[in-house]
Structures are given as structure tokens and as C-alpha cells.
Amino acid sequence: MAFEWTKTGVDLHLDLDIGHDSGTGGRRAGLERALRNAVRDGRLTPGTRLPASRTLAAELDLARGTVTAAYEQLVAEGYLSARRGAGTVVADLPPPPPAPGHPPGETARPGGGADPRHGQGTPPRPRHDLMPGRPDVASFPVEAWLRAARRVLPRTEAQAFGLGDPRGHPALRTALADYLGRTRGVLADPERIVVTTGFMQSLGLLARVLHDGGCAAVAMEDPCAPFHREAVRRAGPRVLPLPVDERGADARVPDGAGAVVVTPAHQAVLGTVLAPERRRALVDWASTSGGLIIEDDYDGEFRYDRQPVGALQQMAPEQVGYLGTASKTLGPGVRLGWMVLPPRLVPAVAEAKFYADAQTEVIGQLVLAELIRTHEYDRHVRAQRLRYRRRRDALLRRLAEEVPRVRVRGAAAGVQLLLELPADGPSETEVAARAAARGLRVVPTGSVWHDAGAVRPPRIGIGYATPPDHAYPAALDALIATLRECLDG
């Protein structure tokens, strides 16, 4: 017999499994079994306070003595703990052993696959984390977010919390049109914008729509994030490599590509900026071929040594799909991204968004819109830019002074840089392994290339934004010690 606790302050489904035995022993045994199973499978977590015996008895239509006896039995078995004046709570039991095939510290992913960002099961948290491409989530603007939520939610109409426009809430699309035009030079109006859960969803939706429209292949920078390539492949198109050099992505788009994905302001791995003549050449290609340029502006707000490079989209709004996200400015957990699209693509992308997840959650959209409207978002970005610049400067100073044989690339912008190691030294995987032995996470770059097996100079990706402020000096110490050990023998 199944019950839902609805009056006790704790909502939990209990299957008493009393069967045909309606006696006291059968009822007590059924309750004991249901509570024991709820503790074992984690539905009742350590520290959860259970209802008083009188309350639970009334809820489940049992005698109070039956509930009391069941509680006492589970206390004796160690599942529950009872203290005078504190009630009955779930005891702090040791965690269950890992499932077969998953060693301690590894977490299975849905479908049994590995975390695509790391190429293996999710690793234990390192003591010093210099993972590239991530912000300092400890600096999330909690107080500003709460203030914005308190202002905007009470005045929001109730219908906003129902299903709405799959393109996103009008308040955020309006705020983004203003913000992107003001800070990135993007030519946008709210009708061109589709709000998503981040860059990965934006890229996947757009690739699917293009494939449905006849686009058989998409050119992507070589190097680029491997999980971005996989997102495009899973949407349908083939992926063709587009070489990157000191002047950014090659503008000679491979034959057969109907779209090209580029990071013009700051190449995602090598850190180069797309040269003006290549920008023009890409626009010419899109105009004459009918292809689409997909602009990934993943960290356009963070440029340190000169004014930020404006978005490519402003040169050709009808040929460029601009993709942005709050993942670098606020944090990946916020799950808010956006696309500014040529009008011809908006209906199909909005339809794809609807069938993917109906819409992006609304409360975050409303709060972000309020942060942008009141310029608190601008203030947060400026503060982060200053914080990251100081970290970058400290890193560059120590590299130059203590390991001058290491060449640095991509330091002008973003939240990461690339370290090119001497060819006569250890491989990048060996450097990463030695770093891991010190509790430091850095990333070898082999997987970012379309041909991961080709012989290339060893390179290591460093994210200087990832650690919180108090942990950054120790992370730098571990990095410098690792590099000196590897290069000086």
C-alpha cells in the first residue's frame, strides 16, 4: 500500500507493502521495510527529521504504538537516531560501495558514457584547479542577483511563470538587444534573439536547423573544443577542419561547407584575433555562397590590453548568427545563452527550441534582464575584468621570471592562455600527469585538434580564472613547481 506524506512537513512516497496481513506485526513490518528502503536508496538523507509518531500514525492510518515500535527497531539497527527533545532523525550512514565498473571518485554519466569535457569519468576535485575556459564561480554576484530577484519577481505577471515564447521572455530579449549593441556592437532587435540554456544548446539547435535545410557540412576551427564538434555531428552535419594560424581562422572555407563556426574576437585555443581581411573574406564567402557564419563570442567582454574587438556580426547581420552566453561572466550553472540570428532563421530555430525543451527557465531570464537594465551586470563584468587581469599579470610575471623557456599565447583576452613547451622536454600528457601528482589540474591540448594523433609541439591549457582568490597563489606555486621540474629535470 503506497502513501504520500503530505501533512507532516516531509514529502516522501512510502510503499508499506503490507500485503494481506492486516495485523499489527504486518503493518509494523511494512512501515519498517518502507523506511529502511527509503534510507538505503537515499530518499531519506542523513539528518532528515522524521514526523512525530502521533503525526505519522494519523497520516498513515496506523496505531501510534505501531509507528513507535517501527522507529525503535530502526534506531536499534542504526538507520535512525533519536534524542530527547530533538525527535527522530535519519542517521549518518556510510555511503554505499561504488557500482561495479566505477572506481571511487568516478561518477557514471547517463547512458554509461564518460564526461565529454575530460575524456573519462568525472574526476575528483583537484586541490589546485587551473581548468581552462571557466570563471571563478566563487565570485558569482549573489547579493546583486538576490536584489534583482526581489525587485523583479513581485511585479512580474503570473502568466510569465507558465509556458511562453520559446524564443525567450521579451524582457530578456529586449535587455540583450540593448546590451549587445552597446558593449559588443551587435546589430540586434528583440525579434532576432532566441534565448537558450547556453552555447552548447545554441550550437546544436542551429546545426540541426541548418542540416534540415540542406547543410551537409559545417567547417569548424582547427583547433576547437572537441565537444563542440560532437554537438554539430550529433545534429546531423559533417564537420570539416578550418585551419587557424597567427591571423585567426583561415577564410578559405572548405568546399561543401554550408556554415562555418569561428571565434573572431579571441580564438578559443590559440588566442589569436581574426584579421580584418579575413573577416571581410568570410563575409564575402557567406554573401556569395548563401552560407552562414556562426560567431562564438564566448569571452568577448574580457579583453585587457586594448579595447575589445567588436563582433563580426555587425559587418553582416544577414549572414552571421551571433552566439553568446552568461557562462563566463556569471557561471556555467546559470544556464543562459542567446543567439542573434538573421530573421530568416528565427522561426525554424524557435520551433527547434520548442521541441527541445519548450523554453528556457523564466526566473533566471527575468533576473538577468533586471541586472542588465540596472547596469549591475556591467558593474559585475568590470569587476571580473579587473580581477582576471590581475591574475593574468601575476601568472605572466612568474612565467617570465621562473620558466622563461615556456612561450605564452592568447594572453590578451579571455580567462585562459596556452603554454607552448620546449620540443625537447616531456610531452604535454606527461606534464599534466606530473601536475596531477601535485594536486594540480591543467589540460593537455591534443584532443582539441581535428587530427588528434598528429605530431605537434607540446602545449598546455591554463585557466587562471578558475580558482577562488584565496586559492590562486597556491595554484600558481604548484604550476611553476611542475613546469620547473619538467623542464629542468
Buried (B, 14 or more C-beta within 10 A) or exposed (E): EEBEBEEBEBEBEBEBBBEEEEEEEBBBBBBBBBBBBBBEEEBBEEEBEBBBBEBBBBBBEBBBEBBBBBBBBBBEEEBBBBEEEEBBBBBEEEEEEEEEEEEEEBEBEEEEEBBBBBEEBBEEEBBBBBBBBBBBBEBBBEEBBEBBBEBBBEEBEEEBEEEBBBBBBBBBBBBBBBBBBEBBBBBBEBEBBBBBBBBBBBBBBBBBBBBEEEBEBBBBBBBBBBBBBBBBBEBBBBBBBBEBEEBBBBBEBBEEBBBBBBBBBBBBBBBBBBBEEBBEBBBEBBEEEEBBBBBBBBBBBBBBEEEBBBBBBBBBBEBBBBBBBBBBBBBBEBBBBBBBBBEEBBEBBBEBBBEBEEBBBBBBBBBBBBBBBBEBBBEBBEEBBEBBBBBBEBBBEBBEEBBEBBEBBBBBBBBBBBBBBBEEBBEBEBBBBBBBEBBBBBBBBBBBBBEEEEEBEBBBBBBBBBBEEEBBEBBBBBBBBBBEBBBEE
